[in-house]
Amino acid sequence: MDANCHVEPTQKIIASDERKNLTTVGLAVWGMGCPHCATRVRNGLLALTGVVEADVDHTTGFAFVEYSQDLVSMPDLLQAIAQAGGDNRHRYVGMYLGVVTQQETL
């Protein structure tokens, strides 16, 4: 883990319109090498209006994202993952795995 890779986790205040028509999806994420990478991807997802929760694990390469289908699309989520590595040192790629049911959530 590179000391220059450090990033602080984002704290997000969720607006009421972001809590409508929620779904949770599982995503595979490639390119994460340390916990800071997972935080960087999480922050990128939470920056989207409509994302209310993002749980990203660099060891498994999985992300679970809860979001409003009224405000965010799957291409938006995948683009946010790619842009999270936009510092020319990190490159992340996401892939949709499917909708997560209540029983499957962490």
MMTF fields as JSON, N, C-alpha, C and O atoms, coordinates in Angstrom:
{
  "mmtfVersion": "1.0.0",
  "mmtfProducer": "UNKNOWN",
  "numBonds": 423,
  "numAtoms": 424,
  "numGroups": 106,
  "numChains": 1,
  "numModels": 1,
  "chainsPerModel": [1],
  "groupsPerChain": [106],
  "chainIdList": ["A"],
  "bondAtomList": [4, 2, 8, 6, 12, 10, 16, 14, 20, 18, 24, 22, 28, 26, 32, 30, 36, 34, 40, 38, 44, 42, 48, 46, 52, 50, 56, 54, 60, 58, 64, 62, 68, 66, 72, 70, 76, 74, 80, 78, 84, 82, 88, 86, 92, 90, 96, 94, 100, 98, 104, 102, 108, 106, 112, 110, 116, 114, 120, 118, 124, 122, 128, 126, 132, 130, 136, 134, 140, 138, 144, 142, 148, 146, 152, 150, 156, 154, 160, 158, 164, 162, 168, 166, 172, 170, 176, 174, 180, 178, 184, 182, 188, 186, 192, 190, 196, 194, 200, 198, 204, 202, 208, 206, 212, 210, 216, 214, 220, 218, 224, 222, 228, 226, 232, 230, 236, 234, 240, 238, 244, 242, 248, 246, 252, 250, 256, 254, 260, 258, 264, 262, 268, 266, 272, 270, 276, 274, 280, 278, 284, 282, 288, 286, 292, 290, 296, 294, 300, 298, 304, 302, 308, 306, 312, 310, 316, 314, 320, 318, 324, 322, 328, 326, 332, 330, 336, 334, 340, 338, 344, 342, 348, 346, 352, 350, 356, 354, 360, 358, 364, 362, 368, 366, 372, 370, 376, 374, 380, 378, 384, 382, 388, 386, 392, 390, 396, 394, 400, 398, 404, 402, 408, 406, 412, 410, 416, 414, 420, 418],
  "bondOrderList": [1, 1, 1, 1, 1, 1, 1, 1, 1, 1, 1, 1, 1, 1, 1, 1, 1, 1, 1, 1, 1, 1, 1, 1, 1, 1, 1, 1, 1, 1, 1, 1, 1, 1, 1, 1, 1, 1, 1, 1, 1, 1, 1, 1, 1, 1, 1, 1, 1, 1, 1, 1, 1, 1, 1, 1, 1, 1, 1, 1, 1, 1, 1, 1, 1, 1, 1, 1, 1, 1, 1, 1, 1, 1, 1, 1, 1, 1, 1, 1, 1, 1, 1, 1, 1, 1, 1, 1, 1, 1, 1, 1, 1, 1, 1, 1, 1, 1, 1, 1, 1, 1, 1, 1, 1],
  "groupList": [{"groupName": "MET", "atomNameList": ["N", "CA", "C", "O"], "elementList": ["N", "C", "C", "O"], "formalChargeList": [0, 0, 0, 0], "bondAtomList": [1, 0, 2, 1, 3, 2], "bondOrderList": [1, 1, 2], "singleLetterCode": "M", "chemCompType": "L-PEPTIDE LINKING"}, {"groupName": "ASP", "atomNameList": ["N", "CA", "C", "O"], "elementList": ["N", "C", "C", "O"], "formalChargeList": [0, 0, 0, 0], "bondAtomList": [1, 0, 2, 1, 3, 2], "bondOrderList": [1, 1, 2], "singleLetterCode": "D", "chemCompType": "L-PEPTIDE LINKING"}, {"groupName": "ALA", "atomNameList": ["N", "CA", "C", "O"], "elementList": ["N", "C", "C", "O"], "formalChargeList": [0, 0, 0, 0], "bondAtomList": [1, 0, 2, 1, 3, 2], "bondOrderList": [1, 1, 2], "singleLetterCode": "A", "chemCompType": "L-PEPTIDE LINKING"}, {"groupName": "ASN", "atomNameList": ["N", "CA", "C", "O"], "elementList": ["N", "C", "C", "O"], "formalChargeList": [0, 0, 0, 0], "bondAtomList": [1, 0, 2, 1, 3, 2], "bondOrderList": [1, 1, 2], "singleLetterCode": "N", "chemCompType": "L-PEPTIDE LINKING"}, {"groupName": "CYS", "atomNameList": ["N", "CA", "C", "O"], "elementList": ["N", "C", "C", "O"], "formalChargeList": [0, 0, 0, 0], "bondAtomList": [1, 0, 2, 1, 3, 2], "bondOrderList": [1, 1, 2], "singleLetterCode": "C", "chemCompType": "L-PEPTIDE LINKING"}, {"groupName": "HIS", "atomNameList": ["N", "CA", "C", "O"], "elementList": ["N", "C", "C", "O"], "formalChargeList": [0, 0, 0, 0], "bondAtomList": [1, 0, 2, 1, 3, 2], "bondOrderList": [1, 1, 2], "singleLetterCode": "H", "chemCompType": "L-PEPTIDE LINKING"}, {"groupName": "VAL", "atomNameList": ["N", "CA", "C", "O"], "elementList": ["N", "C", "C", "O"], "formalChargeList": [0, 0, 0, 0], "bondAtomList": [1, 0, 2, 1, 3, 2], "bondOrderList": [1, 1, 2], "singleLetterCode": "V", "chemCompType": "L-PEPTIDE LINKING"}, {"groupName": "GLU", "atomNameList": ["N", "CA", "C", "O"], "elementList": ["N", "C", "C", "O"], "formalChargeList": [0, 0, 0, 0], "bondAtomList": [1, 0, 2, 1, 3, 2], "bondOrderList": [1, 1, 2], "singleLetterCode": "E", "chemCompType": "L-PEPTIDE LINKING"}, {"groupName": "PRO", "atomNameList": ["N", "CA", "C", "O"], "elementList": ["N", "C", "C", "O"], "formalChargeList": [0, 0, 0, 0], "bondAtomList": [1, 0, 2, 1, 3, 2], "bondOrderList": [1, 1, 2], "singleLetterCode": "P", "chemCompType": "L-PEPTIDE LINKING"}, {"groupName": "THR", "atomNameList": ["N", "CA", "C", "O"], "elementList": ["N", "C", "C", "O"], "formalChargeList": [0, 0, 0, 0], "bondAtomList": [1, 0, 2, 1, 3, 2], "bondOrderList": [1, 1, 2], "singleLetterCode": "T", "chemCompType": "L-PEPTIDE LINKING"}, {"groupName": "GLN", "atomNameList": ["N", "CA", "C", "O"], "elementList": ["N", "C", "C", "O"], "formalChargeList": [0, 0, 0, 0], "bondAtomList": [1, 0, 2, 1, 3, 2], "bondOrderList": [1, 1, 2], "singleLetterCode": "Q", "chemCompType": "L-PEPTIDE LINKING"}, {"groupName": "LYS", "atomNameList": ["N", "CA", "C", "O"], "elementList": ["N", "C", "C", "O"], "formalChargeList": [0, 0, 0, 0], "bondAtomList": [1, 0, 2, 1, 3, 2], "bondOrderList": [1, 1, 2], "singleLetterCode": "K", "chemCompType": "L-PEPTIDE LINKING"}, {"groupName": "ILE", "atomNameList": ["N", "CA", "C", "O"], "elementList": ["N", "C", "C", "O"], "formalChargeList": [0, 0, 0, 0], "bondAtomList": [1, 0, 2, 1, 3, 2], "bondOrderList": [1, 1, 2], "singleLetterCode": "I", "chemCompType": "L-PEPTIDE LINKING"}, {"groupName": "SER", "atomNameList": ["N", "CA", "C", "O"], "elementList": ["N", "C", "C", "O"], "formalChargeList": [0, 0, 0, 0], "bondAtomList": [1, 0, 2, 1, 3, 2], "bondOrderList": [1, 1, 2], "singleLetterCode": "S", "chemCompType": "L-PEPTIDE LINKING"}, {"groupName": "ARG", "atomNameList": ["N", "CA", "C", "O"], "elementList": ["N", "C", "C", "O"], "formalChargeList": [0, 0, 0, 0], "bondAtomList": [1, 0, 2, 1, 3, 2], "bondOrderList": [1, 1, 2], "singleLetterCode": "R", "chemCompType": "L-PEPTIDE LINKING"}, {"groupName": "LEU", "atomNameList": ["N", "CA", "C", "O"], "elementList": ["N", "C", "C", "O"], "formalChargeList": [0, 0, 0, 0], "bondAtomList": [1, 0, 2, 1, 3, 2], "bondOrderList": [1, 1, 2], "singleLetterCode": "L", "chemCompType": "L-PEPTIDE LINKING"}, {"groupName": "GLY", "atomNameList": ["N", "CA", "C", "O"], "elementList": ["N", "C", "C", "O"], "formalChargeList": [0, 0, 0, 0], "bondAtomList": [1, 0, 2, 1, 3, 2], "bondOrderList": [1, 1, 2], "singleLetterCode": "G", "chemCompType": "PEPTIDE LINKING"}, {"groupName": "TRP", "atomNameList": ["N", "CA", "C", "O"], "elementList": ["N", "C", "C", "O"], "formalChargeList": [0, 0, 0, 0], "bondAtomList": [1, 0, 2, 1, 3, 2], "bondOrderList": [1, 1, 2], "singleLetterCode": "W", "chemCompType": "L-PEPTIDE LINKING"}, {"groupName": "PHE", "atomNameList": ["N", "CA", "C", "O"], "elementList": ["N", "C", "C", "O"], "formalChargeList": [0, 0, 0, 0], "bondAtomList": [1, 0, 2, 1, 3, 2], "bondOrderList": [1, 1, 2], "singleLetterCode": "F", "chemCompType": "L-PEPTIDE LINKING"}, {"groupName": "TYR", "atomNameList": ["N", "CA", "C", "O"], "elementList": ["N", "C", "C", "O"], "formalChargeList": [0, 0, 0, 0], "bondAtomList": [1, 0, 2, 1, 3, 2], "bondOrderList": [1, 1, 2], "singleLetterCode": "Y", "chemCompType": "L-PEPTIDE LINKING"}],
  "groupTypeList": [0, 1, 2, 3, 4, 5, 6, 7, 8, 9, 10, 11, 12, 12, 2, 13, 1, 7, 14, 11, 3, 15, 9, 9, 6, 16, 15, 2, 6, 17, 16, 0, 16, 4, 8, 5, 4, 2, 9, 14, 6, 14, 3, 16, 15, 15, 2, 15, 9, 16, 6, 6, 7, 2, 1, 6, 1, 5, 9, 9, 16, 18, 2, 18, 6, 7, 19, 13, 10, 1, 15, 6, 13, 0, 8, 1, 15, 15, 10, 2, 12, 2, 10, 2, 16, 16, 1, 3, 14, 5, 14, 19, 6, 16, 0, 19, 15, 16, 6, 6, 9, 10, 10, 7, 9, 15],
  "groupIdList": [1, 2, 3, 4, 5, 6, 7, 8, 9, 10, 11, 12, 13, 14, 15, 16, 17, 18, 19, 20, 21, 22, 23, 24, 25, 26, 27, 28, 29, 30, 31, 32, 33, 34, 35, 36, 37, 38, 39, 40, 41, 42, 43, 44, 45, 46, 47, 48, 49, 50, 51, 52, 53, 54, 55, 56, 57, 58, 59, 60, 61, 62, 63, 64, 65, 66, 67, 68, 69, 70, 71, 72, 73, 74, 75, 76, 77, 78, 79, 80, 81, 82, 83, 84, 85, 86, 87, 88, 89, 90, 91, 92, 93, 94, 95, 96, 97, 98, 99, 100, 101, 102, 103, 104, 105, 106],
  "secStructList": [7, 7, 4, 4, 4, 7, 7, 7, 7, 7, 7, 7, 7, 7, 7, 4, 4, 4, 4, 1, 1, 3, 3, 3, 3, 3, 3, 3, 3, 3, 7, 7, 7, 1, 2, 2, 2, 2, 2, 2, 2, 2, 2, 2, 2, 2, 6, 1, 6, 6, 3, 3, 3, 3, 3, 3, 3, 6, 6, 6, 6, 3, 3, 3, 3, 3, 3, 3, 6, 6, 6, 7, 7, 2, 2, 2, 2, 2, 2, 2, 2, 2, 2, 2, 6, 6, 6, 6, 6, 7, 7, 7, 3, 3, 3, 3, 3, 3, 3, 7, 7, 4, 4, 4, 7, 7],
  "xCoordList": [0.858, 0.0, 0.898, 1.762, 0.692, 1.483, 0.937, -0.267, 1.803, 1.374, 0.763, -0.086, 1.176, 0.615, -0.768, -1.406, -1.222, -2.512, -3.658, -4.822, -3.351, -4.362, -5.499, -5.275, -6.713, -7.906, -8.868, -9.016, -9.509, -10.469, -11.855, -12.25, -12.598, -13.954, -14.921, -14.869, -15.79, -16.82, -17.955, -18.359, -18.458, -19.668, -20.759, -20.591, -21.859, -22.914, -24.207, -24.609, -24.844, -26.184, -27.16, -27.091, -28.062, -28.982, -30.244, -30.895, -30.575, -31.794, -33.0, -32.852, -34.182, -35.382, -35.708, -36.185, -35.463, -35.778, -34.83, -35.146, -33.677, -32.734, -33.183, -32.649, -34.156, -34.609, -35.806, -36.376, -36.189, -37.348, -36.9, -35.896, -37.676, -37.457, -36.04, -35.309, -35.672, -34.316, -34.158, -35.084, -32.994, -32.59, -31.135, -30.39, -30.737, -29.341, -28.8, -29.425, -27.626, -26.994, -25.611, -24.977, -25.17, -23.805, -22.981, -23.434, -21.772, -20.863, -19.511, -19.054, -18.888, -17.494, -16.639, -16.965, -15.547, -14.654, -13.226, -12.72, -12.583, -11.196, -10.286, -10.685, -9.071, -8.05, -7.763, -6.848, -8.522, -8.305, -7.196, -7.25, -6.19, -5.074, -4.951, -4.162, -5.719, -5.592, -6.896, -7.771, -7.041, -8.254, -8.516, -9.67, -7.453, -7.655, -8.314, -9.088, -8.008, -8.668, -10.169, -10.984, -10.529, -11.94, -12.621, -13.762, -11.935, -12.49, -12.656, -13.656, -11.688, -11.766, -12.989, -13.715, -13.207, -14.364, -15.658, -16.616, -15.689, -16.876, -17.212, -18.369, -16.193, -16.419, -16.972, -17.86, -16.446, -16.928, -18.385, -19.146, -18.773, -20.177, -21.079, -22.142, -20.659, -21.471, -21.587, -22.498, -20.688, -20.763, -21.945, -22.357, -22.492, -23.636, -24.912, -25.182, -25.683, -26.992, -27.863, -28.071, -28.367, -29.201, -28.578, -29.293, -27.267, -26.616, -26.702, -26.231, -27.309, -27.487, -26.517, -26.275, -25.96, -25.004, -24.111, -24.557, -22.846, -21.899, -20.944, -20.272, -20.89, -19.984, -19.028, -19.444, -17.755, -16.761, -15.657, -15.127, -15.308, -14.286, -13.184, -13.421, -11.989, -10.89, -10.388, -9.839, -10.568, -10.056, -10.895, -10.362, -12.196, -13.074, -13.318, -13.677, -13.121, -13.404, -14.884, -15.319, -15.662, -17.103, -17.547, -16.954, -18.612, -19.262, -20.76, -21.325, -21.391, -22.838, -23.289, -22.836, -24.176, -24.581, -26.099, -26.822, -26.572, -28.0, -28.236, -27.578, -29.184, -29.399, -30.843, -31.585, -31.222, -32.543, -32.525, -31.766, -33.367, -33.457, -34.038, -33.907, -34.678, -35.225, -34.121, -34.304, -32.976, -31.937, -30.621, -29.829, -30.383, -29.099, -29.343, -30.245, -28.538, -28.619, -27.379, -26.388, -27.449, -26.295, -25.079, -23.979, -25.226, -24.052, -23.444, -22.228, -24.277, -23.763, -22.87, -21.805, -23.298, -22.517, -21.178, -20.136, -21.209, -19.982, -19.025, -17.808, -19.579, -18.741, -18.102, -16.938, -18.859, -18.314, -17.149, -16.168, -17.25, -16.148, -14.918, -13.815, -15.104, -13.979, -13.357, -12.134, -14.178, -13.674, -12.996, -12.187, -13.309, -12.674, -11.171, -10.417, -10.735, -9.316, -8.687, -7.636, -9.297, -8.865, -7.63, -7.432, -6.789, -5.592, -4.34, -3.224, -4.527, -3.434, -2.558, -1.574, -2.891, -2.163, -3.042, -2.535, -4.346, -5.29, -6.235, -6.614, -6.607, -7.566, -8.521, -8.119, -9.792, -10.813, -11.827, -12.139, -12.324, -13.342, -14.421, -14.123, -15.68, -16.799, -17.644, -17.694, -18.316, -19.228, -20.448, -20.318, -21.613, -22.873, -22.992, -22.771, -23.341, -23.523, -24.981, -25.375, -25.787, -27.203, -27.787, -27.081, -29.104, -29.837, -29.663, -29.706, -29.467, -29.277, -30.596, -31.207, -31.032, -32.281, -31.987, -30.83, -33.021, -32.911, -32.101, -31.32, -32.269, -31.59, -30.098, -29.303, -29.71, -28.325, -27.454, -26.228, -28.075, -27.301, -26.409, -26.659, -25.344, -24.36, -24.918, -24.216],
  "yCoordList": [-1.172, 0.0, 1.228, 1.378, 2.087, 3.292, 4.422, 4.68, 5.086, 6.188, 7.324, 8.053, 7.489, 8.536, 8.179, 8.996, 7.003, 6.508, 6.851, 6.637, 7.371, 7.607, 8.5, 9.482, 8.146, 8.935, 8.791, 7.705, 9.874, 9.865, 9.455, 9.846, 8.671, 8.282, 9.464, 10.317, 9.486, 10.51, 10.229, 9.081, 11.281, 11.194, 11.907, 13.066, 11.236, 11.792, 11.95, 11.063, 13.082, 13.314, 12.982, 13.558, 12.058, 11.562, 12.424, 12.618, 12.939, 13.729, 12.789, 11.625, 13.292, 12.45, 11.889, 10.759, 12.653, 12.145, 11.018, 10.255, 10.909, 9.836, 8.496, 7.447, 8.53, 7.316, 6.663, 5.707, 7.162, 6.628, 5.624, 5.821, 4.537, 3.52, 2.938, 2.89, 2.5, 1.988, 0.545, -0.261, 0.251, -1.116, -1.28, -0.304, -2.514, -2.818, -3.768, -4.772, -3.428, -4.265, -4.693, -4.043, -5.795, -6.252, -5.924, -6.1, -5.448, -5.101, -5.761, -5.846, -6.22, -6.66, -5.446, -4.685, -5.263, -4.127, -4.647, -5.293, -4.359, -4.748, -3.536, -2.404, -3.785, -2.749, -2.253, -1.452, -2.71, -2.253, -3.078, -4.308, -2.398, -3.106, -2.937, -3.637, -2.014, -1.766, -1.16, -0.811, -1.03, -0.442, 0.98, 1.393, 1.732, 3.094, 3.087, 3.986, 2.083, 1.942, 1.728, 2.332, 0.869, 0.625, 1.907, 2.178, 2.689, 3.965, 4.931, 5.645, 4.954, 5.828, 5.465, 6.349, 4.157, 3.71, 4.037, 4.518, 3.782, 4.09, 5.577, 5.95, 6.425, 7.875, 8.285, 9.134, 7.68, 7.992, 7.625, 8.364, 6.485, 6.069, 6.977, 7.392, 7.285, 8.146, 9.576, 10.304, 9.978, 11.329, 11.48, 12.599, 10.356, 10.417, 10.722, 10.094, 11.666, 11.933, 10.718, 10.323, 10.134, 8.948, 7.713, 6.761, 7.703, 6.585, 6.85, 7.88, 5.915, 6.113, 5.273, 5.584, 4.211, 3.375, 2.665, 2.252, 2.53, 1.78, 1.055, 1.674, -0.249, -1.078, -1.742, -2.574, -1.378, -1.836, -2.582, -2.084, -3.773, -4.6, -4.901, -5.575, -4.401, -4.6, -6.04, -6.484, -6.778, -8.151, -9.104, -10.039, -8.873, -9.725, -9.14, -9.862, -7.82, -7.171, -6.962, -6.84, -6.921, -6.728, -5.416, -4.921, -4.875, -3.688, -3.943, -4.502, -3.531, -3.558, -2.108, -1.362, -1.717, -0.32, -0.222, -0.875, 0.6, 0.888, 2.264, 3.235, 2.34, 3.602, 3.74, 2.76, 4.973, 5.273, 5.093, 5.756, 4.191, 3.955, 5.159, 5.262, 6.071, 7.288, 8.298, 9.158, 8.203, 9.228, 8.736, 9.536, 7.431, 6.885, 5.67, 4.871, 5.542, 4.372, 3.497, 3.923, 2.28, 1.388, 1.985, 1.918, 2.567, 3.204, 4.303, 4.495, 5.024, 6.052, 5.423, 5.957, 4.29, 3.614, 3.132, 3.318, 2.521, 1.998, 3.126, 2.983, 4.24, 5.395, 5.986, 6.386, 6.043, 6.568, 5.708, 6.23, 4.397, 3.507, 3.822, 3.957, 3.938, 4.233, 5.593, 5.731, 6.579, 7.924, 8.002, 8.9, 7.085, 7.089, 6.872, 7.27, 6.255, 6.021, 7.027, 6.753, 8.164, 9.139, 9.947, 11.022, 9.465, 10.223, 9.746, 10.107, 8.935, 8.381, 7.381, 6.891, 7.071, 6.051, 4.834, 3.736, 5.023, 3.965, 3.801, 4.777, 2.562, 2.296, 1.222, 0.101, 1.593, 0.675, 0.408, 1.282, -0.809, -1.218, -1.955, -2.843, -1.592, -2.243, -3.026, -2.715, -4.059, -4.864, -5.217, -5.62, -5.066, -5.385, -6.891, -7.663, -7.312, -8.727, -9.1, -10.231, -8.162, -8.452, -7.722, -7.095, -7.828, -7.222, -8.112, -9.338, -7.482, -8.199, -8.171, -7.114, -9.336, -9.398, -9.058, -8.993, -8.848, -8.499, -9.545, -9.19, -10.826, -11.887, -11.919, -12.404, -11.407, -11.488, -10.323, -10.4, -9.241, -8.06, -8.344, -9.261, -7.533, -7.741, -7.415, -7.538],
  "zCoordList": [0.0, 0.0, 0.0, 0.864, -0.958, -1.147, -0.267, -0.269, 0.474, 1.339, 0.533, 1.046, -0.712, -1.571, -2.099, -2.764, -1.819, -2.309, -1.357, -1.696, -0.186, 0.852, 0.365, -0.343, 0.754, 0.459, 1.637, 2.197, 2.001, 3.11, 2.608, 1.51, 3.397, 2.989, 3.015, 3.901, 2.032, 1.91, 2.892, 3.08, 3.507, 4.313, 3.524, 3.141, 3.28, 2.434, 3.215, 3.968, 3.027, 3.565, 2.442, 1.356, 2.711, 1.699, 1.681, 2.707, 0.493, 0.322, 0.228, -0.142, 0.562, 0.57, -0.818, -0.921, -1.879, -3.219, -3.639, -4.552, -2.983, -3.287, -2.695, -3.057, -1.793, -1.111, -1.806, -1.279, -2.972, -3.691, -4.75, -5.435, -4.865, -5.89, -5.801, -6.791, -4.596, -4.357, -4.815, -4.731, -5.288, -5.606, -5.204, -5.121, -4.956, -4.633, -5.69, -6.029, -6.201, -7.217, -6.755, -5.924, -7.314, -7.105, -8.335, -9.466, -8.108, -9.196, -8.942, -7.802, -10.002, -9.916, -10.249, -11.16, -9.515, -9.755, -9.862, -8.945, -10.992, -11.209, -11.043, -11.316, -10.597, -10.513, -9.112, -8.921, -8.125, -6.754, -6.113, -6.114, -5.564, -4.964, -3.465, -2.83, -2.88, -1.448, -0.921, -1.713, 0.401, 0.97, 0.473, 0.371, 0.161, -0.335, -1.713, -2.039, -2.51, -3.812, -3.613, -4.311, -2.663, -2.375, -1.906, -2.283, -1.096, -0.631, -1.791, -1.872, -2.683, -3.856, -4.725, -5.178, -4.951, -5.731, -4.987, -5.592, -3.689, -2.873, -2.952, -3.15, -2.796, -2.857, -4.218, -4.303, -5.28, -6.621, -6.805, -7.43, -6.26, -6.354, -5.522, -5.985, -4.296, -3.425, -3.946, -3.553, -4.81, -5.383, -6.331, -6.639, -6.796, -7.701, -6.921, -5.897, -7.395, -6.808, -7.062, -8.209, -6.004, -6.116, -5.489, -5.179, -5.294, -4.612, -3.118, -2.635, -2.385, -0.948, -0.114, 1.052, -0.707, 0.02, -0.982, -2.052, -0.619, -1.44, -0.51, 0.315, -0.647, 0.149, -0.838, -1.644, -0.776, -1.746, -1.007, -0.014, -1.488, -0.86, -1.872, -2.874, -1.608, -2.554, -2.577, -3.586, -1.477, -1.438, -2.283, -2.881, -2.332, -3.142, -4.529, -5.459, -4.664, -5.933, -6.182, -7.327, -5.101, -5.236, -4.607, -3.649, -5.184, -4.632, -4.605, -5.545, -3.525, -3.428, -3.337, -2.469, -4.23, -4.33, -4.238, -4.991, -3.306, -3.184, -3.777, -3.403, -4.706, -5.407, -5.871, -5.95, -6.174, -6.706, -8.213, -8.921, -8.696, -10.132, -10.867, -12.087, -10.136, -10.74, -11.058, -11.919, -10.37, -10.486, -11.081, -11.579, -11.034, -11.464, -12.355, -12.101, -13.39, -14.268, -14.083, -13.49, -14.594, -14.506, -15.213, -14.664, -16.412, -17.026, -16.153, -16.163, -15.4, -14.479, -13.416, -13.104, -12.856, -11.818, -12.375, -11.746, -13.543, -14.138, -14.526, -14.408, -14.987, -15.321, -14.062, -14.087, -12.966, -11.702, -11.227, -10.698, -11.41, -11.03, -11.871, -11.34, -13.168, -14.066, -13.744, -13.753, -13.463, -13.177, -11.813, -11.582, -10.914, -9.594, -9.709, -8.821, -10.778, -10.989, -11.934, -12.513, -12.097, -13.085, -12.748, -13.316, -11.84, -11.466, -12.202, -11.83, -13.247, -14.054, -13.297, -13.851, -12.058, -11.29, -11.045, -10.819, -11.09, -10.787, -11.97, -12.619, -12.238, -13.303, -12.806, -12.494, -12.74, -12.25, -13.357, -14.167, -13.368, -14.331, -13.563, -12.764, -13.801, -13.138, -14.112, -15.302, -13.593, -14.393, -13.55, -12.394, -14.128, -13.467, -13.265, -14.198, -12.046, -11.744, -11.543, -11.826, -11.057, -10.864, -9.67, -8.88, -9.569, -8.461, -7.238, -7.335, -6.093, -4.836, -4.073, -3.916, -3.6, -2.824, -1.368, -0.954, -0.621, 0.798, 1.559, 2.441, 1.236, 1.951, 1.627, 2.431, 0.457, 0.022, 0.479, 0.396, 0.962, 1.325, 2.507, 3.288, 2.632, 3.707, 5.056, 6.06]
}
